């Protein structure tokens, strides 16, 4: 489980680190989507509008779970 969480955290951090590069490439798709009448939520996905919040939520949830596990540990 710890390996999975560390992997997810590394992926999240890599996305944030390369956000500008990803957004630049996605802008091409976004412009095409806008011209074709794609739904706003689908366009926002291309813009990665909520990625920082989702990554923050993941880190917070992971931290709470870690504390709970170690707080109630018998050993």
PDB file of N, H, CA, C and O in Angstrom:
ATOM      1  N   UNK A   1       0.828  -1.198   0.000  1.00  0.00           N
ATOM      2  CA  UNK A   1       0.000   0.000   0.000  1.00  0.00           C
ATOM      3  C   UNK A   1       0.873   1.264   0.000  1.00  0.00           C
ATOM      4  O   UNK A   1       0.569   2.237  -0.690  1.00  0.00           O
ATOM      5  N   UNK A   2       1.951   1.236   0.776  1.00  0.00           N
ATOM      6  H   UNK A   2       2.198   0.445   1.337  1.00  0.00           H
ATOM      7  CA  UNK A   2       2.836   2.403   0.843  1.00  0.00           C
ATOM      8  C   UNK A   2       3.501   2.678  -0.505  1.00  0.00           C
ATOM      9  O   UNK A   2       3.682   3.837  -0.880  1.00  0.00           O
ATOM     10  N   UNK A   3       3.860   1.635  -1.226  1.00  0.00           N
ATOM     11  H   UNK A   3       3.713   0.694  -0.922  1.00  0.00           H
ATOM     12  CA  UNK A   3       4.470   1.815  -2.550  1.00  0.00           C
ATOM     13  C   UNK A   3       3.478   2.486  -3.492  1.00  0.00           C
ATOM     14  O   UNK A   3       3.844   3.386  -4.247  1.00  0.00           O
ATOM     15  N   UNK A   4       2.219   2.045  -3.445  1.00  0.00           N
ATOM     16  H   UNK A   4       1.921   1.314  -2.832  1.00  0.00           H
ATOM     17  CA  UNK A   4       1.180   2.638  -4.296  1.00  0.00           C
ATOM     18  C   UNK A   4       0.996   4.118  -3.970  1.00  0.00           C
ATOM     19  O   UNK A   4       0.932   4.952  -4.873  1.00  0.00           O
ATOM     20  N   UNK A   5       0.911   4.443  -2.675  1.00  0.00           N
ATOM     21  H   UNK A   5       0.963   3.765  -1.941  1.00  0.00           H
ATOM     22  CA  UNK A   5       0.723   5.834  -2.273  1.00  0.00           C
ATOM     23  C   UNK A   5       1.903   6.704  -2.685  1.00  0.00           C
ATOM     24  O   UNK A   5       1.719   7.829  -3.151  1.00  0.00           O
ATOM     25  N   UNK A   6       3.111   6.184  -2.513  1.00  0.00           N
ATOM     26  H   UNK A   6       3.260   5.271  -2.134  1.00  0.00           H
ATOM     27  CA  UNK A   6       4.309   6.937  -2.906  1.00  0.00           C
ATOM     28  C   UNK A   6       4.321   7.159  -4.416  1.00  0.00           C
ATOM     29  O   UNK A   6       4.684   8.236  -4.890  1.00  0.00           O
ATOM     30  N   UNK A   7       3.923   6.136  -5.164  1.00  0.00           N
ATOM     31  H   UNK A   7       3.628   5.261  -4.780  1.00  0.00           H
ATOM     32  CA  UNK A   7       3.863   6.256  -6.623  1.00  0.00           C
ATOM     33  C   UNK A   7       2.848   7.313  -7.034  1.00  0.00           C
ATOM     34  O   UNK A   7       3.135   8.145  -7.894  1.00  0.00           O
ATOM     35  N   UNK A   8       1.663   7.287  -6.427  1.00  0.00           N
ATOM     36  H   UNK A   8       1.431   6.611  -5.728  1.00  0.00           H
ATOM     37  CA  UNK A   8       0.634   8.285  -6.744  1.00  0.00           C
ATOM     38  C   UNK A   8       1.107   9.693  -6.394  1.00  0.00           C
ATOM     39  O   UNK A   8       0.865  10.637  -7.146  1.00  0.00           O
ATOM     40  N   UNK A   9       1.773   9.831  -5.269  1.00  0.00           N
ATOM     41  H   UNK A   9       1.970   9.064  -4.658  1.00  0.00           H
ATOM     42  CA  UNK A   9       2.300  11.134  -4.868  1.00  0.00           C
ATOM     43  C   UNK A   9       3.363  11.620  -5.843  1.00  0.00           C
ATOM     44  O   UNK A   9       3.390  12.802  -6.187  1.00  0.00           O
ATOM     45  N   UNK A  10       4.236  10.729  -6.291  1.00  0.00           N
ATOM     46  H   UNK A  10       4.214   9.769  -6.012  1.00  0.00           H
ATOM     47  CA  UNK A  10       5.260  11.098  -7.278  1.00  0.00           C
ATOM     48  C   UNK A  10       4.627  11.540  -8.594  1.00  0.00           C
ATOM     49  O   UNK A  10       5.081  12.506  -9.209  1.00  0.00           O
ATOM     50  N   UNK A  11       3.587  10.841  -9.027  1.00  0.00           N
ATOM     51  H   UNK A  11       3.218  10.056  -8.528  1.00  0.00           H
ATOM     52  CA  UNK A  11       2.880  11.220 -10.259  1.00  0.00           C
ATOM     53  C   UNK A  11       2.251  12.596 -10.091  1.00  0.00           C
ATOM     54  O   UNK A  11       2.352  13.443 -10.979  1.00  0.00           O
ATOM     55  N   UNK A  12       1.602  12.818  -8.954  1.00  0.00           N
ATOM     56  H   UNK A  12       1.520  12.130  -8.233  1.00  0.00           H
ATOM     57  CA  UNK A  12       0.960  14.108  -8.695  1.00  0.00           C
ATOM     58  C   UNK A  12       1.984  15.237  -8.716  1.00  0.00           C
ATOM     59  O   UNK A  12       1.742  16.287  -9.311  1.00  0.00           O
ATOM     60  N   UNK A  13       3.112  15.026  -8.076  1.00  0.00           N
ATOM     61  H   UNK A  13       3.309  14.174  -7.593  1.00  0.00           H
ATOM     62  CA  UNK A  13       4.150  16.059  -8.037  1.00  0.00           C
ATOM     63  C   UNK A  13       4.747  16.303  -9.422  1.00  0.00           C
ATOM     64  O   UNK A  13       5.082  17.439  -9.759  1.00  0.00           O
ATOM     65  N   UNK A  14       4.882  15.257 -10.219  1.00  0.00           N
ATOM     66  H   UNK A  14       4.610  14.335  -9.946  1.00  0.00           H
ATOM     67  CA  UNK A  14       5.393  15.415 -11.589  1.00  0.00           C
ATOM     68  C   UNK A  14       4.418  16.217 -12.436  1.00  0.00           C
ATOM     69  O   UNK A  14       4.834  17.042 -13.249  1.00  0.00           O
ATOM     70  N   UNK A  15       3.127  15.983 -12.251  1.00  0.00           N
ATOM     71  H   UNK A  15       2.789  15.313 -11.590  1.00  0.00           H
ATOM     72  CA  UNK A  15       2.123  16.754 -12.995  1.00  0.00           C
ATOM     73  C   UNK A  15       2.193  18.234 -12.636  1.00  0.00           C
ATOM     74  O   UNK A  15       2.124  19.094 -13.513  1.00  0.00           O
ATOM     75  N   UNK A  16       2.329  18.525 -11.355  1.00  0.00           N
ATOM     76  H   UNK A  16       2.385  17.826 -10.642  1.00  0.00           H
ATOM     77  CA  UNK A  16       2.427  19.924 -10.925  1.00  0.00           C
ATOM     78  C   UNK A  16       3.706  20.550 -11.469  1.00  0.00           C
ATOM     79  O   UNK A  16       3.688  21.687 -11.940  1.00  0.00           O
ATOM     80  N   UNK A  17       4.808  19.823 -11.408  1.00  0.00           N
ATOM     81  H   UNK A  17       4.823  18.899 -11.025  1.00  0.00           H
ATOM     82  CA  UNK A  17       6.092  20.347 -11.882  1.00  0.00           C
ATOM     83  C   UNK A  17       6.067  20.661 -13.372  1.00  0.00           C
ATOM     84  O   UNK A  17       6.729  21.597 -13.819  1.00  0.00           O
ATOM     85  N   UNK A  18       5.310  19.889 -14.144  1.00  0.00           N
ATOM     86  H   UNK A  18       4.772  19.129 -13.781  1.00  0.00           H
ATOM     87  CA  UNK A  18       5.273  20.076 -15.604  1.00  0.00           C
ATOM     88  C   UNK A  18       3.957  20.696 -16.061  1.00  0.00           C
ATOM     89  O   UNK A  18       3.598  20.616 -17.236  1.00  0.00           O
ATOM     90  N   UNK A  19       3.246  21.310 -15.129  1.00  0.00           N
ATOM     91  H   UNK A  19       3.538  21.375 -14.175  1.00  0.00           H
ATOM     92  CA  UNK A  19       1.927  21.868 -15.421  1.00  0.00           C
ATOM     93  C   UNK A  19       1.956  22.824 -16.608  1.00  0.00           C
ATOM     94  O   UNK A  19       1.112  22.722 -17.498  1.00  0.00           O
ATOM     95  N   UNK A  20       2.909  23.749 -16.639  1.00  0.00           N
ATOM     96  H   UNK A  20       3.595  23.832 -15.916  1.00  0.00           H
ATOM     97  CA  UNK A  20       2.959  24.737 -17.722  1.00  0.00           C
ATOM     98  C   UNK A  20       3.142  24.068 -19.083  1.00  0.00           C
ATOM     99  O   UNK A  20       2.503  24.450 -20.063  1.00  0.00           O
ATOM    100  N   UNK A  21       4.007  23.082 -19.129  1.00  0.00           N
ATOM    101  H   UNK A  21       4.525  22.771 -18.333  1.00  0.00           H
ATOM    102  CA  UNK A  21       4.245  22.349 -20.378  1.00  0.00           C
ATOM    103  C   UNK A  21       2.986  21.596 -20.820  1.00  0.00           C
ATOM    104  O   UNK A  21       2.613  21.620 -21.993  1.00  0.00           O
ATOM    105  N   UNK A  22       2.347  20.936 -19.867  1.00  0.00           N
ATOM    106  H   UNK A  22       2.650  20.917 -18.914  1.00  0.00           H
ATOM    107  CA  UNK A  22       1.125  20.185 -20.175  1.00  0.00           C
ATOM    108  C   UNK A  22       0.021  21.127 -20.641  1.00  0.00           C
ATOM    109  O   UNK A  22      -0.683  20.833 -21.608  1.00  0.00           O
ATOM    110  N   UNK A  23      -0.132  22.259 -19.956  1.00  0.00           N
ATOM    111  H   UNK A  23       0.439  22.498 -19.170  1.00  0.00           H
ATOM    112  CA  UNK A  23      -1.174  23.221 -20.334  1.00  0.00           C
ATOM    113  C   UNK A  23      -0.931  23.806 -21.720  1.00  0.00           C
ATOM    114  O   UNK A  23      -1.879  24.041 -22.469  1.00  0.00           O
ATOM    115  N   UNK A  24       0.322  24.040 -22.063  1.00  0.00           N
ATOM    116  H   UNK A  24       1.093  23.849 -21.455  1.00  0.00           H
ATOM    117  CA  UNK A  24       0.638  24.579 -23.393  1.00  0.00           C
ATOM    118  C   UNK A  24       0.200  23.612 -24.487  1.00  0.00           C
ATOM    119  O   UNK A  24      -0.364  24.023 -25.501  1.00  0.00           O
ATOM    120  N   UNK A  25       0.462  22.335 -24.277  1.00  0.00           N
ATOM    121  H   UNK A  25       0.921  22.001 -23.453  1.00  0.00           H
ATOM    122  CA  UNK A  25       0.056  21.329 -25.259  1.00  0.00           C
ATOM    123  C   UNK A  25      -1.464  21.166 -25.256  1.00  0.00           C
ATOM    124  O   UNK A  25      -2.083  21.029 -26.311  1.00  0.00           O
ATOM    125  N   UNK A  26      -2.059  21.181 -24.061  1.00  0.00           N
ATOM    126  H   UNK A  26      -1.556  21.292 -23.204  1.00  0.00           H
ATOM    127  CA  UNK A  26      -3.511  21.024 -23.966  1.00  0.00           C
ATOM    128  C   UNK A  26      -4.266  22.207 -24.554  1.00  0.00           C
ATOM    129  O   UNK A  26      -5.430  22.069 -24.929  1.00  0.00           O
ATOM    130  N   UNK A  27      -3.617  23.378 -24.641  1.00  0.00           N
ATOM    131  H   UNK A  27      -2.672  23.490 -24.336  1.00  0.00           H
ATOM    132  CA  UNK A  27      -4.292  24.554 -25.197  1.00  0.00           C
ATOM    133  C   UNK A  27      -4.733  24.295 -26.632  1.00  0.00           C
ATOM    134  O   UNK A  27      -5.785  24.771 -27.057  1.00  0.00           O
ATOM    135  N   UNK A  28      -3.947  23.559 -27.361  1.00  0.00           N
ATOM    136  H   UNK A  28      -3.092  23.172 -27.016  1.00  0.00           H
ATOM    137  CA  UNK A  28      -4.311  23.214 -28.743  1.00  0.00           C
ATOM    138  C   UNK A  28      -5.611  22.419 -28.742  1.00  0.00           C
ATOM    139  O   UNK A  28      -6.536  22.720 -29.497  1.00  0.00           O
ATOM    140  N   UNK A  29      -5.672  21.395 -27.883  1.00  0.00           N
ATOM    141  H   UNK A  29      -4.921  21.150 -27.270  1.00  0.00           H
ATOM    142  CA  UNK A  29      -6.889  20.586 -27.779  1.00  0.00           C
ATOM    143  C   UNK A  29      -8.053  21.412 -27.242  1.00  0.00           C
ATOM    144  O   UNK A  29      -9.191  21.256 -27.685  1.00  0.00           O
ATOM    145  N   UNK A  30      -7.761  22.297 -26.279  1.00  0.00           N
ATOM    146  H   UNK A  30      -6.837  22.425 -25.919  1.00  0.00           H
ATOM    147  CA  UNK A  30      -8.803  23.145 -25.705  1.00  0.00           C
ATOM    148  C   UNK A  30      -9.420  24.041 -26.773  1.00  0.00           C
ATOM    149  O   UNK A  30     -10.643  24.165 -26.852  1.00  0.00           O
ATOM    150  N   UNK A  31      -8.587  24.658 -27.587  1.00  0.00           N
ATOM    151  H   UNK A  31      -7.594  24.557 -27.524  1.00  0.00           H
ATOM    152  CA  UNK A  31      -9.097  25.534 -28.644  1.00  0.00           C
ATOM    153  C   UNK A  31      -9.967  24.766 -29.633  1.00  0.00           C
ATOM    154  O   UNK A  31     -10.992  25.273 -30.088  1.00  0.00           O
ATOM    155  N   UNK A  32      -9.560  23.549 -29.964  1.00  0.00           N
ATOM    156  H   UNK A  32      -8.727  23.137 -29.594  1.00  0.00           H
ATOM    157  CA  UNK A  32     -10.369  22.704 -30.852  1.00  0.00           C
ATOM    158  C   UNK A  32     -11.689  22.334 -30.181  1.00  0.00           C
ATOM    159  O   UNK A  32     -12.742  22.340 -30.819  1.00  0.00           O
ATOM    160  N   UNK A  33     -11.623  22.011 -28.889  1.00  0.00           N
ATOM    161  H   UNK A  33     -10.768  22.006 -28.372  1.00  0.00           H
ATOM    162  CA  UNK A  33     -12.828  21.638 -28.142  1.00  0.00           C
ATOM    163  C   UNK A  33     -13.794  22.808 -28.060  1.00  0.00           C
ATOM    164  O   UNK A  33     -15.005  22.632 -28.195  1.00  0.00           O
ATOM    165  N   UNK A  34     -13.263  23.992 -27.840  1.00  0.00           N
ATOM    166  H   UNK A  34     -12.280  24.135 -27.730  1.00  0.00           H
ATOM    167  CA  UNK A  34     -14.094  25.193 -27.755  1.00  0.00           C
ATOM    168  C   UNK A  34     -14.805  25.433 -29.080  1.00  0.00           C
ATOM    169  O   UNK A  34     -15.993  25.757 -29.105  1.00  0.00           O
ATOM    170  N   UNK A  35     -14.087  25.274 -30.166  1.00  0.00           N
ATOM    171  H   UNK A  35     -13.122  25.011 -30.147  1.00  0.00           H
ATOM    172  CA  UNK A  35     -14.667  25.484 -31.495  1.00  0.00           C
ATOM    173  C   UNK A  35     -15.734  24.438 -31.823  1.00  0.00           C
ATOM    174  O   UNK A  35     -16.669  24.716 -32.574  1.00  0.00           O
ATOM    175  N   UNK A  36     -15.592  23.241 -31.261  1.00  0.00           N
ATOM    176  H   UNK A  36     -14.832  23.016 -30.651  1.00  0.00           H
ATOM    177  CA  UNK A  36     -16.540  22.172 -31.580  1.00  0.00           C
ATOM    178  C   UNK A  36     -17.742  22.142 -30.647  1.00  0.00           C
ATOM    179  O   UNK A  36     -18.652  21.337 -30.844  1.00  0.00           O
ATOM    180  N   UNK A  37     -17.764  23.007 -29.630  1.00  0.00           N
ATOM    181  H   UNK A  37     -17.025  23.661 -29.469  1.00  0.00           H
ATOM    182  CA  UNK A  37     -18.907  23.071 -28.727  1.00  0.00           C
ATOM    183  C   UNK A  37     -18.867  22.063 -27.591  1.00  0.00           C
ATOM    184  O   UNK A  37     -19.916  21.687 -27.069  1.00  0.00           O
ATOM    185  N   UNK A  38     -17.692  21.620 -27.202  1.00  0.00           N
ATOM    186  H   UNK A  38     -16.839  21.926 -27.627  1.00  0.00           H
ATOM    187  CA  UNK A  38     -17.542  20.667 -26.104  1.00  0.00           C
ATOM    188  C   UNK A  38     -18.087  21.274 -24.811  1.00  0.00           C
ATOM    189  O   UNK A  38     -18.061  22.493 -24.637  1.00  0.00           O
ATOM    190  N   UNK A  39     -18.571  20.440 -23.920  1.00  0.00           N
ATOM    191  H   UNK A  39     -18.592  19.451 -24.061  1.00  0.00           H
ATOM    192  CA  UNK A  39     -19.115  20.905 -22.647  1.00  0.00           C
ATOM    193  C   UNK A  39     -18.042  21.618 -21.823  1.00  0.00           C
ATOM    194  O   UNK A  39     -16.855  21.311 -21.926  1.00  0.00           O
ATOM    195  N   UNK A  40     -18.482  22.574 -21.004  1.00  0.00           N
ATOM    196  H   UNK A  40     -19.446  22.824 -20.920  1.00  0.00           H
ATOM    197  CA  UNK A  40     -17.558  23.345 -20.174  1.00  0.00           C
ATOM    198  C   UNK A  40     -16.724  22.443 -19.273  1.00  0.00           C
ATOM    199  O   UNK A  40     -15.519  22.653 -19.131  1.00  0.00           O
ATOM    200  N   UNK A  41     -17.356  21.438 -18.660  1.00  0.00           N
ATOM    201  H   UNK A  41     -18.335  21.268 -18.775  1.00  0.00           H
ATOM    202  CA  UNK A  41     -16.599  20.555 -17.761  1.00  0.00           C
ATOM    203  C   UNK A  41     -15.515  19.796 -18.521  1.00  0.00           C
ATOM    204  O   UNK A  41     -14.444  19.532 -17.976  1.00  0.00           O
ATOM    205  N   UNK A  42     -15.788  19.449 -19.765  1.00  0.00           N
ATOM    206  H   UNK A  42     -16.658  19.664 -20.207  1.00  0.00           H
ATOM    207  CA  UNK A  42     -14.781  18.751 -20.567  1.00  0.00           C
ATOM    208  C   UNK A  42     -13.644  19.699 -20.942  1.00  0.00           C
ATOM    209  O   UNK A  42     -12.481  19.296 -20.973  1.00  0.00           O
ATOM    210  N   UNK A  43     -13.977  20.946 -21.224  1.00  0.00           N
ATOM    211  H   UNK A  43     -14.921  21.274 -21.198  1.00  0.00           H
ATOM    212  CA  UNK A  43     -12.935  21.932 -21.527  1.00  0.00           C
ATOM    213  C   UNK A  43     -12.084  22.208 -20.289  1.00  0.00           C
ATOM    214  O   UNK A  43     -10.866  22.356 -20.390  1.00  0.00           O
ATOM    215  N   UNK A  44     -12.724  22.277 -19.123  1.00  0.00           N
ATOM    216  H   UNK A  44     -13.713  22.156 -19.040  1.00  0.00           H
ATOM    217  CA  UNK A  44     -11.982  22.509 -17.882  1.00  0.00           C
ATOM    218  C   UNK A  44     -11.024  21.371 -17.590  1.00  0.00           C
ATOM    219  O   UNK A  44      -9.939  21.587 -17.051  1.00  0.00           O
ATOM    220  N   UNK A  45     -11.424  20.163 -17.943  1.00  0.00           N
ATOM    221  H   UNK A  45     -12.305  19.987 -18.380  1.00  0.00           H
ATOM    222  CA  UNK A  45     -10.540  19.007 -17.768  1.00  0.00           C
ATOM    223  C   UNK A  45      -9.264  19.208 -18.585  1.00  0.00           C
ATOM    224  O   UNK A  45      -8.165  18.938 -18.100  1.00  0.00           O
ATOM    225  N   UNK A  46      -9.406  19.675 -19.806  1.00  0.00           N
ATOM    226  H   UNK A  46     -10.299  19.894 -20.200  1.00  0.00           H
ATOM    227  CA  UNK A  46      -8.240  19.919 -20.654  1.00  0.00           C
ATOM    228  C   UNK A  46      -7.344  21.009 -20.063  1.00  0.00           C
ATOM    229  O   UNK A  46      -6.126  20.985 -20.242  1.00  0.00           O
ATOM    230  N   UNK A  47      -7.944  21.944 -19.371  1.00  0.00           N
ATOM    231  H   UNK A  47      -8.933  21.964 -19.226  1.00  0.00           H
ATOM    232  CA  UNK A  47      -7.169  23.031 -18.773  1.00  0.00           C
ATOM    233  C   UNK A  47      -6.590  22.629 -17.416  1.00  0.00           C
ATOM    234  O   UNK A  47      -5.839  23.394 -16.809  1.00  0.00           O
ATOM    235  N   UNK A  48      -6.935  21.436 -16.943  1.00  0.00           N
ATOM    236  H   UNK A  48      -7.544  20.815 -17.436  1.00  0.00           H
ATOM    237  CA  UNK A  48      -6.465  20.929 -15.645  1.00  0.00           C
ATOM    238  C   UNK A  48      -6.815  21.908 -14.531  1.00  0.00           C
ATOM    239  O   UNK A  48      -6.017  22.166 -13.629  1.00  0.00           O
ATOM    240  N   UNK A  49      -8.023  22.443 -14.618  1.00  0.00           N
ATOM    241  H   UNK A  49      -8.670  22.233 -15.351  1.00  0.00           H
ATOM    242  CA  UNK A  49      -8.446  23.516 -13.743  1.00  0.00           C
ATOM    243  C   UNK A  49      -8.376  23.166 -12.250  1.00  0.00           C
ATOM    244  O   UNK A  49      -8.094  24.030 -11.419  1.00  0.00           O
ATOM    245  N   UNK A  50      -8.631  21.918 -11.923  1.00  0.00           N
ATOM    246  H   UNK A  50      -8.861  21.217 -12.598  1.00  0.00           H
ATOM    247  CA  UNK A  50      -8.705  21.560 -10.511  1.00  0.00           C
ATOM    248  C   UNK A  50      -7.569  20.648 -10.053  1.00  0.00           C
ATOM    249  O   UNK A  50      -7.658  20.054  -8.978  1.00  0.00           O
ATOM    250  N   UNK A  51      -6.530  20.527 -10.829  1.00  0.00           N
ATOM    251  H   UNK A  51      -6.458  21.009 -11.702  1.00  0.00           H
ATOM    252  CA  UNK A  51      -5.494  19.539 -10.502  1.00  0.00           C
ATOM    253  C   UNK A  51      -4.790  19.835  -9.179  1.00  0.00           C
ATOM    254  O   UNK A  51      -4.545  18.912  -8.402  1.00  0.00           O
ATOM    255  N   UNK A  52      -4.463  21.082  -8.905  1.00  0.00           N
ATOM    256  H   UNK A  52      -4.662  21.832  -9.536  1.00  0.00           H
ATOM    257  CA  UNK A  52      -3.769  21.395  -7.655  1.00  0.00           C
ATOM    258  C   UNK A  52      -4.636  21.063  -6.445  1.00  0.00           C
ATOM    259  O   UNK A  52      -4.138  20.560  -5.438  1.00  0.00           O
ATOM    260  N   UNK A  53      -5.939  21.346  -6.549  1.00  0.00           N
ATOM    261  H   UNK A  53      -6.343  21.754  -7.368  1.00  0.00           H
ATOM    262  CA  UNK A  53      -6.840  21.034  -5.443  1.00  0.00           C
ATOM    263  C   UNK A  53      -6.913  19.530  -5.227  1.00  0.00           C
ATOM    264  O   UNK A  53      -6.872  19.069  -4.086  1.00  0.00           O
ATOM    265  N   UNK A  54      -7.019  18.771  -6.286  1.00  0.00           N
ATOM    266  H   UNK A  54      -7.052  19.145  -7.212  1.00  0.00           H
ATOM    267  CA  UNK A  54      -7.108  17.313  -6.156  1.00  0.00           C
ATOM    268  C   UNK A  54      -5.832  16.732  -5.557  1.00  0.00           C
ATOM    269  O   UNK A  54      -5.890  15.815  -4.737  1.00  0.00           O
ATOM    270  N   UNK A  55      -4.689  17.260  -5.960  1.00  0.00           N
ATOM    271  H   UNK A  55      -4.642  18.005  -6.626  1.00  0.00           H
ATOM    272  CA  UNK A  55      -3.417  16.787  -5.408  1.00  0.00           C
ATOM    273  C   UNK A  55      -3.328  17.145  -3.929  1.00  0.00           C
ATOM    274  O   UNK A  55      -2.882  16.335  -3.117  1.00  0.00           O
ATOM    275  N   UNK A  56      -3.752  18.354  -3.581  1.00  0.00           N
ATOM    276  H   UNK A  56      -4.115  19.012  -4.241  1.00  0.00           H
ATOM    277  CA  UNK A  56      -3.774  18.757  -2.174  1.00  0.00           C
ATOM    278  C   UNK A  56      -4.696  17.876  -1.354  1.00  0.00           C
ATOM    279  O   UNK A  56      -4.355  17.484  -0.238  1.00  0.00           O
ATOM    280  N   UNK A  57      -5.869  17.560  -1.903  1.00  0.00           N
ATOM    281  H   UNK A  57      -6.146  17.879  -2.809  1.00  0.00           H
ATOM    282  CA  UNK A  57      -6.808  16.668  -1.217  1.00  0.00           C
ATOM    283  C   UNK A  57      -6.182  15.297  -0.993  1.00  0.00           C
ATOM    284  O   UNK A  57      -6.329  14.709   0.079  1.00  0.00           O
ATOM    285  N   UNK A  58      -5.482  14.787  -2.008  1.00  0.00           N
ATOM    286  H   UNK A  58      -5.363  15.264  -2.879  1.00  0.00           H
ATOM    287  CA  UNK A  58      -4.833  13.479  -1.888  1.00  0.00           C
ATOM    288  C   UNK A  58      -3.797  13.502  -0.771  1.00  0.00           C
ATOM    289  O   UNK A  58      -3.754  12.591   0.056  1.00  0.00           O
ATOM    290  N   UNK A  59      -2.965  14.538  -0.743  1.00  0.00           N
ATOM    291  H   UNK A  59      -3.000  15.278  -1.414  1.00  0.00           H
ATOM    292  CA  UNK A  59      -1.922  14.625   0.281  1.00  0.00           C
ATOM    293  C   UNK A  59      -2.541  14.715   1.677  1.00  0.00           C
ATOM    294  O   UNK A  59      -2.060  14.086   2.619  1.00  0.00           O
ATOM    295  N   UNK A  60      -3.614  15.507   1.800  1.00  0.00           N
ATOM    296  H   UNK A  60      -4.004  16.018   1.035  1.00  0.00           H
ATOM    297  CA  UNK A  60      -4.280  15.666   3.092  1.00  0.00           C
ATOM    298  C   UNK A  60      -4.893  14.343   3.553  1.00  0.00           C
ATOM    299  O   UNK A  60      -4.730  13.949   4.709  1.00  0.00           O
ATOM    300  N   UNK A  61      -5.590  13.666   2.660  1.00  0.00           N
ATOM    301  H   UNK A  61      -5.722  13.986   1.722  1.00  0.00           H
ATOM    302  CA  UNK A  61      -6.208  12.384   2.995  1.00  0.00           C
ATOM    303  C   UNK A  61      -5.156  11.366   3.389  1.00  0.00           C
ATOM    304  O   UNK A  61      -5.333  10.618   4.351  1.00  0.00           O
ATOM    305  N   UNK A  62      -4.078  11.340   2.654  1.00  0.00           N
ATOM    306  H   UNK A  62      -3.934  11.947   1.873  1.00  0.00           H
ATOM    307  CA  UNK A  62      -2.984  10.406   2.946  1.00  0.00           C
ATOM    308  C   UNK A  62      -2.400  10.690   4.329  1.00  0.00           C
ATOM    309  O   UNK A  62      -2.112   9.764   5.087  1.00  0.00           O
ATOM    310  N   UNK A  63      -2.227  11.965   4.653  1.00  0.00           N
ATOM    311  H   UNK A  63      -2.461  12.718   4.037  1.00  0.00           H
ATOM    312  CA  UNK A  63      -1.684  12.335   5.961  1.00  0.00           C
ATOM    313  C   UNK A  63      -2.605  11.959   7.103  1.00  0.00           C
ATOM    314  O   UNK A  63      -2.145  11.470   8.135  1.00  0.00           O
ATOM    315  N   UNK A  64      -3.899  12.178   6.933  1.00  0.00           N
ATOM    316  H   UNK A  64      -4.273  12.575   6.094  1.00  0.00           H
ATOM    317  CA  UNK A  64      -4.875  11.824   7.961  1.00  0.00           C
ATOM    318  C   UNK A  64      -4.892  10.315   8.182  1.00  0.00           C
ATOM    319  O   UNK A  64      -4.906   9.849   9.321  1.00  0.00           O
ATOM    320  N   UNK A  65      -4.890   9.558   7.096  1.00  0.00           N
ATOM    321  H   UNK A  65      -4.879   9.936   6.171  1.00  0.00           H
ATOM    322  CA  UNK A  65      -4.892   8.093   7.202  1.00  0.00           C
ATOM    323  C   UNK A  65      -3.628   7.605   7.907  1.00  0.00           C
ATOM    324  O   UNK A  65      -3.693   6.707   8.746  1.00  0.00           O
ATOM    325  N   UNK A  66      -2.494   8.185   7.574  1.00  0.00           N
ATOM    326  H   UNK A  66      -2.441   8.915   6.893  1.00  0.00           H
ATOM    327  CA  UNK A  66      -1.219   7.801   8.194  1.00  0.00           C
ATOM    328  C   UNK A  66      -1.264   8.055   9.699  1.00  0.00           C
ATOM    329  O   UNK A  66      -0.850   7.205  10.488  1.00  0.00           O
ATOM    330  N   UNK A  67      -1.766   9.224  10.094  1.00  0.00           N
ATOM    331  H   UNK A  67      -2.103   9.914   9.453  1.00  0.00           H
ATOM    332  CA  UNK A  67      -1.853   9.554  11.517  1.00  0.00           C
ATOM    333  C   UNK A  67      -2.793   8.603  12.246  1.00  0.00           C
ATOM    334  O   UNK A  67      -2.491   8.155  13.352  1.00  0.00           O
ATOM    335  N   UNK A  68      -3.922   8.298  11.635  1.00  0.00           N
ATOM    336  H   UNK A  68      -4.167   8.662  10.737  1.00  0.00           H
ATOM    337  CA  UNK A  68      -4.899   7.407  12.266  1.00  0.00           C
ATOM    338  C   UNK A  68      -4.321   6.014  12.472  1.00  0.00           C
ATOM    339  O   UNK A  68      -4.513   5.409  13.527  1.00  0.00           O
ATOM    340  N   UNK A  69      -3.627   5.513  11.487  1.00  0.00           N
ATOM    341  H   UNK A  69      -3.470   6.004  10.630  1.00  0.00           H
ATOM    342  CA  UNK A  69      -3.035   4.175  11.588  1.00  0.00           C
ATOM    343  C   UNK A  69      -2.014   4.130  12.716  1.00  0.00           C
ATOM    344  O   UNK A  69      -2.001   3.185  13.504  1.00  0.00           O
ATOM    345  N   UNK A  70      -1.160   5.145  12.798  1.00  0.00           N
ATOM    346  H   UNK A  70      -1.170   5.913  12.158  1.00  0.00           H
ATOM    347  CA  UNK A  70      -0.096   5.135  13.798  1.00  0.00           C
ATOM    348  C   UNK A  70      -0.591   5.536  15.187  1.00  0.00           C
ATOM    349  O   UNK A  70       0.011   5.148  16.188  1.00  0.00           O
ATOM    350  N   UNK A  71      -1.661   6.293  15.262  1.00  0.00           N
ATOM    351  H   UNK A  71      -2.150   6.608  14.449  1.00  0.00           H
ATOM    352  CA  UNK A  71      -2.211   6.700  16.551  1.00  0.00           C
ATOM    353  C   UNK A  71      -2.827   5.501  17.275  1.00  0.00           C
ATOM    354  O   UNK A  71      -2.725   5.395  18.497  1.00  0.00           O
ATOM    355  N   UNK A  72      -3.454   4.617  16.536  1.00  0.00           N
ATOM    356  H   UNK A  72      -3.537   4.703  15.543  1.00  0.00           H
ATOM    357  CA  UNK A  72      -4.145   3.487  17.135  1.00  0.00           C
ATOM    358  C   UNK A  72      -3.353   2.189  17.048  1.00  0.00           C
ATOM    359  O   UNK A  72      -3.899   1.106  17.258  1.00  0.00           O
ATOM    360  N   UNK A  73      -2.094   2.300  16.744  1.00  0.00           N
ATOM    361  H   UNK A  73      -1.650   3.180  16.573  1.00  0.00           H
ATOM    362  CA  UNK A  73      -1.243   1.114  16.651  1.00  0.00           C
ATOM    363  C   UNK A  73      -1.045   0.500  18.036  1.00  0.00           C
ATOM    364  O   UNK A  73      -0.803   1.212  19.011  1.00  0.00           O
ATOM    365  N   UNK A  74      -1.148  -0.802  18.110  1.00  0.00           N
ATOM    366  H   UNK A  74      -1.345  -1.380  17.318  1.00  0.00           H
ATOM    367  CA  UNK A  74      -0.986  -1.507  19.378  1.00  0.00           C
ATOM    368  C   UNK A  74       0.484  -1.591  19.766  1.00  0.00           C
ATOM    369  O   UNK A  74       0.811  -1.518  20.950  1.00  0.00           O
ATOM    370  N   UNK A  75       1.349  -1.737  18.818  1.00  0.00           N
ATOM    371  H   UNK A  75       1.083  -1.796  17.856  1.00  0.00           H
ATOM    372  CA  UNK A  75       2.785  -1.903  19.097  1.00  0.00           C
ATOM    373  C   UNK A  75       3.458  -0.589  19.372  1.00  0.00           C
ATOM    374  O   UNK A  75       4.662  -0.552  19.624  1.00  0.00           O
TER     375      UNK A  75
END
